[in-house]
């Protein structure tokens, strides 16, 4: 690694956006210093994506035992869940991933400096730590300090009765009951996990549907699947107040009609979004300021460069249309690193970034919802097919759907007929969305997809059948 305090690039923050920037920049021959006050890998690796998906896999195994007994006649029972063994496996997965990231950075000769970093100018950074000191960037600085869970006013997380999404999986033991506030992807995933582990779960969302940023049919099918599993879903509802008890929480929830219900739970899990982390970053020393929501908007989205030339931003510090997703952060890191190296790099197309919720059932989407397409004044043709209309969907027995939104052929050729959005709900749809990402990104039309053959019997053939019908070649759907 380079020991100089005058590298080409200084990256502040070692999460997905930060370390991907560092790796790509180093791969292009730039000297890189990466400042991280905790562990490289960030929230996604240590408190979010990876540990939560490890636990959700364990939940899937538990659900499988119940399905085997109740649906398939496999006479088996679940004796107990060894929480210590389960969390040890999770921690081993996280540890091995962390070692992998650290190894990649070392092999790329990225200098990782442990400590809290702050800007002292438009090209200078001070890192407070045993290996820190003053650094000057020859080419640029990349801000990638991530986000933290938002907390509702009047609530304080204690790690036992009231927890955030960051520490929910690390709270002691499994609760017998959980009240989850927030029906976005994080809240839905945690509600799903705890239900699989045997907890009584109430899920409260202020909007009129779950996953309010997704297509309306996605939320409708998701609610159906969650309720089938015994999760109490309250949409259009808000928390009025919460009283801490010795062994839990007593919460008052206002319902859509204006009434109030009292929910008692052993644990209150707050999953109402995440806030950018910029405190102590010294933005003012570089002439930068956040917007009213705390984000650091770029002046040039094609370079993710702020109003101060040479200072770039990636990851959760970015406002919409950035999505706050790890895989989007990887793409942002590639863009910024290549920009700093002076080579052409395609801007991030946020419209074609897939969005996945790893609950049971899962959801996966890419592109526009039907409402968004119509709000843009587009004439659309829509086709929806239930997964249970396929043999493999019947085998899984979890319901779900495929929904495709395509531009309608307008008079005079005004509408292109391209696919505008694809939305999936059901088992394993997180592994099925990649095909649809390419369909949307490459401006394919339903007829382009319809000529390609999907394997039978598979869940993905429902995707193929949906496009066949839109192209006027439907077999099992009319």
C-alpha positions in Angstrom: 0.0 0.0 0.0 1.0 3.6 -0.4 2.3 5.3 2.8 2.1 8.8 1.4 -0.2 11.4 3.0 -0.7 12.9 -0.5 -2.7 10.2 -2.3 -4.6 10.7 -5.5 -7.9 9.9 -3.9 -9.2 10.0 -0.3 -12.4 8.1 0.4 -14.2 8.8 3.7 -16.3 5.8 4.6 -15.7 2.1 4.0 -19.2 0.8 3.2 -20.3 -0.5 -0.1 -20.0 2.8 -1.9 -16.7 3.7 -0.3 -14.8 0.5 -0.7 -16.0 -0.1 -4.3 -14.7 3.4 -5.1 -11.4 2.6 -3.5 -11.0 -0.8 -5.2 -11.9 0.5 -8.7 -9.7 3.6 -8.3 -6.8 1.5 -7.1 -7.3 -0.9 -10.0 -6.9 2.1 -12.4 -3.5 2.9 -10.9 -4.6 5.6 -8.5 -3.1 5.9 -5.0 -6.0 5.6 -2.5 -6.5 6.3 1.2 -9.7 4.9 2.7 -10.7 6.3 6.1 -13.1 4.3 8.1 -13.9 4.7 11.8 -15.4 1.2 12.3 -15.0 -1.8 10.1 -14.8 -1.9 6.3 -18.0 -3.2 4.8 -20.3 -0.7 6.5 -23.8 -1.1 7.6 -24.7 -3.5 4.8 -22.1 -6.1 5.8 -22.1 -5.7 9.5 -25.7 -4.6 10.5 -27.8 -4.8 7.4 -27.9 -6.7 4.2 -25.7 -9.7 5.0 -26.6 -10.6 8.6 -30.3 -10.0 7.9 -30.3 -12.2 4.8 -28.4 -14.9 6.7 -31.2 -14.8 9.4 -33.9 -14.8 6.8 -32.4 -17.9 5.2 -32.7 -19.6 8.6 -36.3 -18.4 8.8 -36.9 -20.0 5.4 -35.6 -23.3 6.8 -38.0 -23.0 9.8 -40.9 -22.3 7.4 -39.9 -25.3 5.4 -40.3 -27.6 8.4 -43.8 -26.3 8.9 -44.7 -26.7 5.2 -43.3 -30.2 5.2 -45.5 -31.2 8.1 -48.7 -29.4 7.2 -48.7 -29.6 3.4 -46.6 -32.5 2.3 -47.2 -35.1 5.0 -43.6 -35.2 6.2 -44.2 -35.9 9.9 -41.5 -33.8 11.5 -41.5 -31.2 14.3 -39.3 -28.3 15.3 -37.9 -29.1 18.7 -36.2 -25.8 19.4 -34.2 -22.9 17.9 -30.7 -22.7 19.3 -30.3 -19.0 19.2 -26.6 -19.1 20.0 -25.8 -21.6 17.2 -28.0 -19.6 14.7 -26.2 -16.3 15.5 -22.8 -18.0 15.4 -23.5 -19.1 11.8 -24.6 -15.5 11.0 -21.5 -14.0 12.6 -19.2 -16.5 10.7 -20.8 -15.4 7.4 -20.3 -11.8 8.3 -16.7 -12.3 9.4 -15.7 -14.2 6.3 -17.2 -11.5 4.1 -15.4 -8.9 6.1 -12.1 -10.7 5.7 -12.8 -10.9 2.0 -13.3 -7.2 1.7 -10.2 -6.4 3.8 -8.2 -8.8 1.7 -9.4 -7.2 -1.6 -8.4 -3.8 -0.3 -5.0 -5.0 0.8 -4.3 -6.7 -2.5 -5.3 -3.6 -4.3 -2.8 -1.6 -2.1 -5.5 0.7 -0.7 -4.3 2.3 2.4 -7.0 1.8 5.1 -6.7 4.3 7.9 -8.8 3.7 11.0 -10.4 6.7 12.6 -12.9 9.5 12.2 -12.3 11.7 9.2 -13.3 15.3 8.6 -12.8 17.7 5.8 -10.4 20.6 6.5 -10.6 22.0 2.9 -11.6 21.1 -0.6 -8.7 18.8 -1.0 -7.6 18.1 2.6 -8.8 15.7 5.3 -7.8 15.0 8.9 -8.2 11.5 10.3 -8.4 11.3 14.1 -6.9 7.9 14.9 -3.7 6.2 15.8 -2.7 5.9 12.1 -4.3 9.1 11.1 -3.2 12.7 10.6 -3.5 15.2 7.8 -4.0 14.1 4.2 -4.2 15.9 0.9 -5.9 14.5 -2.2 -4.2 15.2 -5.5 -7.3 14.4 -7.6 -10.3 14.3 -5.3 -12.2 13.3 -2.2 -15.1 10.9 -2.1 -17.7 11.1 0.7 -19.3 7.8 1.6 -20.3 8.0 5.2 -23.6 6.2 4.9 -26.7 6.4 7.1 -28.2 5.5 10.4 -31.7 4.4 11.4 -34.3 7.2 11.9 -36.0 7.2 15.3 -39.4 8.6 16.0 -39.7 11.6 18.5 -40.2 10.4 22.0 -38.7 7.0 21.5 -35.2 5.9 22.6 -33.7 2.6 21.6 -32.5 0.6 24.6 -31.5 -2.5 22.6 -34.0 -4.7 24.5 -37.6 -3.3 24.5 -37.1 -0.7 21.7 -34.7 -1.5 18.9 -33.8 -0.1 15.6 -33.2 -2.0 12.4 -29.4 -1.8 13.0 -29.5 -3.7 16.2 -32.7 -5.8 15.8 -31.0 -9.0 14.9 -28.4 -8.5 17.7 -31.0 -8.0 20.5 -30.8 -10.7 23.1 -32.8 -13.8 22.2 -36.0 -14.2 20.3 -39.1 -12.3 21.5 -42.5 -13.8 21.8 -44.1 -10.8 20.3 -43.0 -7.8 18.1 -44.6 -4.6 17.0 -42.9 -3.4 13.9 -43.2 0.3 12.9 -42.6 0.9 9.2 -43.9 -1.1 6.2 -41.0 -0.4 3.9 -38.5 -3.2 2.9 -36.7 -3.2 6.2 -39.8 -3.4 8.4 -41.4 -6.1 6.2 -38.3 -8.2 6.3 -38.0 -8.1 10.1 -41.7 -8.7 10.5 -41.4 -11.8 8.3 -38.3 -13.1 10.1 -39.8 -12.8 13.6 -43.1 -14.5 12.4 -41.1 -17.4 11.1 -39.3 -17.7 14.4 -42.7 -18.0 16.2 -43.4 -14.5 17.4 -46.7 -12.8 17.3 -46.2 -9.9 14.9 -48.0 -6.6 14.3 -46.8 -4.5 11.4 -47.9 -0.8 11.3 -47.4 1.4 8.3 -48.6 5.1 8.0 -49.2 4.9 4.2 -52.3 3.1 2.9 -50.2 0.1 1.7 -47.0 -1.7 2.4 -44.0 -0.9 0.3 -45.6 2.4 -0.6 -43.0 3.3 -3.2 -43.7 0.1 -5.2 -46.6 -0.8 -7.5 -49.9 -1.0 -5.7 -50.4 -4.6 -6.8 -47.1 -5.5 -5.1 -48.3 -4.2 -1.8 -51.7 -5.9 -2.2 -50.2 -9.3 -2.9 -47.6 -8.9 -0.1 -50.3 -8.1 2.5 -52.2 -11.1 1.4 -49.1 -13.3 1.8 -48.2 -11.9 5.2 -51.7 -12.1 6.6 -51.8 -15.7 5.4 -48.8 -16.3 7.7 -50.6 -14.8 10.6 -49.0 -11.3 10.6 -51.4 -8.6 11.7 -51.0 -5.8 9.2 -52.3 -2.3 9.9 -51.8 0.2 7.1 -52.9 3.8 7.2 -52.1 3.7 10.9 -49.7 5.7 13.1 -48.1 5.4 16.5 -49.7 7.8 19.0 -47.6 6.8 22.0 -45.6 4.0 23.7 -45.2 3.1 27.3 -42.2 1.1 28.4 -43.1 -1.8 30.6 -40.7 -4.0 32.6 -40.8 -6.7 30.0 -42.0 -4.9 26.9 -43.9 -2.0 25.4 -47.6 -0.9 25.4 -48.2 1.1 22.3 -51.3 3.1 21.2 -51.9 3.0 17.4 -54.3 5.3 15.6 -56.3 3.4 12.9 -57.5 4.8 9.5 -60.9 5.6 10.9 -59.5 7.7 13.7 -60.0 5.1 16.4 -57.2 3.8 18.6 -56.0 0.3 19.5 -53.6 -0.7 22.1 -50.8 -3.2 21.1 -48.6 -4.9 23.7 -45.4 -6.5 22.6 -42.2 -7.7 24.1 -40.3 -5.7 21.5 -40.9 -2.5 19.5 -38.9 -2.5 16.3 -38.6 1.0 14.7 -38.0 0.7 10.9 -39.1 4.1 9.6 -36.2 4.8 7.3 -32.6 5.9 7.5 -30.9 9.3 7.8 -27.6 10.4 6.2 -24.6 10.6 8.5 -22.7 13.9 8.1 -22.2 15.0 11.7 -18.5 15.8 12.3 -17.7 15.5 8.6 -16.6 19.2 8.4 -18.6 20.0 5.3 -18.5 23.7 5.9 -14.7 23.6 5.8 -14.9 22.5 2.1 -17.8 24.9 1.3 -20.5 22.2 1.3 -23.9 22.0 2.9 -26.7 19.4 3.1 -30.2 19.9 1.9 -33.2 20.2 4.2 -33.4 16.4 4.5 -29.8 16.0 5.4 -28.7 14.7 2.0 -25.7 15.9 0.1 -26.9 16.5 -3.5 -24.5 16.4 -6.4 -24.3 19.3 -8.7 -23.6 16.9 -11.6 -25.4 13.5 -11.4 -23.4 12.2 -14.4 -20.2 12.5 -12.3 -21.8 12.5 -8.8 -19.7 15.6 -8.1 -20.8 18.2 -5.6 -20.9 21.9 -6.1 -17.2 21.9 -5.0 -15.2 20.5 -7.9 -13.2 17.3 -7.0 -15.5 16.3 -4.1 -17.8 13.5 -5.0 -20.5 11.6 -3.1 -21.8 8.0 -3.2 -24.2 5.8 -1.3 -26.7 6.9 1.3 -25.6 10.5 1.4 -27.3 10.9 -2.0 -30.9 12.1 -2.2 -33.4 10.4 -4.6 -33.3 9.3 -7.4 -30.5 7.4 -5.7 -32.1 4.4 -3.9 -30.0 3.9 -0.8 -29.3 0.3 -1.9 -25.9 -1.5 -1.7 -25.9 -2.6 -5.3 -26.6 1.0 -6.4 -23.7 2.1 -4.3 -21.4 -0.3 -6.1 -22.4 1.3 -9.4 -21.9 4.8 -7.9 -18.4 3.8 -6.7 -17.4 2.6 -10.2 -18.7 5.8 -11.8 -16.8 8.1 -9.3 -13.5 6.1 -9.5 -13.5 6.1 -13.3 -14.4 9.8 -13.3 -11.5 10.6 -11.0 -9.2 8.5 -13.2 -10.2 10.5 -16.2 -11.9 7.8 -18.2 -15.4 7.7 -19.6 -18.0 6.1 -17.4 -21.7 5.7 -17.9 -23.9 7.5 -15.4 -26.0 5.4 -13.0 -29.5 4.7 -14.5 -31.5 4.6 -11.3 -34.7 3.7 -13.2 -33.2 0.2 -14.0 -31.8 -0.6 -10.6 -33.7 -3.6 -9.2 -35.5 -3.3 -5.8 -35.9 -6.4 -3.7 -37.6 -7.2 -0.4 -36.5 -10.5 1.1 -39.6 -11.3 3.1 -41.8 -14.4 2.7 -43.2 -13.8 0.1 -40.4 -11.9 -1.5 -41.0 -8.9 -3.8 -38.8 -7.7 -6.7 -39.3 -4.8 -9.1 -37.5 -2.8 -11.7 -38.7 0.2 -13.7 -41.9 2.2 -13.3 -45.1 1.2 -11.4 -48.3 1.4 -13.3 -49.3 4.6 -11.4 -45.9 6.2 -12.2 -46.2 5.4 -15.9 -49.7 6.9 -16.1 -48.6 9.9 -14.1 -46.1 10.6 -16.9 -48.9 10.6 -19.4 -47.9 7.3 -20.9 -50.5 5.1 -22.5 -49.7 1.6 -21.2 -50.8 -1.9 -21.6 -50.6 -4.0 -18.4 -50.6 -7.8 -17.9 -50.7 -9.6 -14.6 -50.4 -13.3 -14.1 -50.6 -15.2 -10.8 -47.7 -17.5 -10.1 -50.2 -20.2 -9.1 -51.3 -20.3 -12.8 -48.1 -22.3 -13.4 -47.3 -25.8 -12.2 -44.2 -24.7 -10.3 -46.2 -21.9 -8.6 -48.7 -24.5 -7.4 -45.8 -26.6 -6.1 -44.6 -23.8 -4.0 -48.1 -22.8 -2.9 -47.2 -19.3 -1.7 -49.2 -17.3 -4.2 -47.6 -14.3 -5.9 -47.7 -12.7 -9.3 -45.9 -11.3 -12.3 -46.9 -7.8 -13.5 -45.6 -6.2 -16.6 -46.2 -2.6 -17.7 -45.4 -1.8 -21.3 -45.9 1.3 -23.4 -49.0 1.0 -25.7 -48.6 1.5 -29.4 -50.0 5.0 -30.0 -51.1 6.7 -33.2 -48.3 8.0 -35.2 -45.8 5.9 -33.4 -45.7 8.2 -30.4 -45.5 5.3 -28.0 -42.6 2.9 -28.4 -44.1 -0.3 -27.0 -41.1 -0.8 -24.7 -41.3 -2.5 -21.3 -41.5 0.2 -18.6 -41.7 -1.9 -15.5 -41.7 -5.5 -14.1 -43.0 -6.4 -10.7 -42.8 -9.8 -9.0 -44.2 -11.2 -5.8 -43.6 -14.8 -4.6 -40.9 -17.3 -3.7 -37.4 -16.7 -5.0 -38.3 -13.7 -7.0 -35.1 -12.0 -5.8 -33.3 -14.5 -8.1 -35.7 -13.9 -11.0 -35.5 -10.1 -11.3 -32.2 -10.0 -13.2 -33.8 -11.0 -16.5 -36.4 -8.2 -16.1 -33.6 -5.7 -15.3 -32.1 -6.3 -18.7 -35.5 -6.2 -20.4 -36.2 -2.7 -19.0 -32.6 -1.4 -19.3 -32.4 -2.5 -23.0 -35.7 -1.0 -23.9 -37.0 -4.4 -25.1 -40.6 -4.8 -26.3 -42.9 -7.7 -25.3 -42.3 -9.3 -28.7 -38.6 -9.3 -28.1 -39.0 -11.3 -24.9 -41.7 -13.5 -26.2 -39.5 -15.1 -28.8 -37.2 -16.5 -26.1 -38.1 -19.8 -24.4 -38.3 -20.2 -20.6 -37.7 -23.6 -19.0 -40.7 -25.6 -17.9 -41.6 -26.1 -15.1 -40.1 -23.1 -13.4 -41.4 -20.0 -11.7 -39.7 -17.9 -14.3 -41.9 -19.3 -17.1 -44.7 -17.1 -15.6 -42.5 -14.1 -16.7 -42.2 -15.6 -20.2 -46.0 -16.3 -20.3 -46.8 -12.8 -19.3 -44.8 -11.4 -22.2 -46.2 -13.9 -24.6 -49.7 -12.7 -23.8 -48.7 -9.0 -24.2 -47.2 -9.9 -27.6 -50.4 -11.6 -28.7 -49.1 -15.1 -28.5 -50.6 -16.3 -25.2 -50.9 -20.0 -24.5 -52.3 -20.5 -21.0 -53.4 -16.9 -20.4 -55.8 -15.0 -22.6 
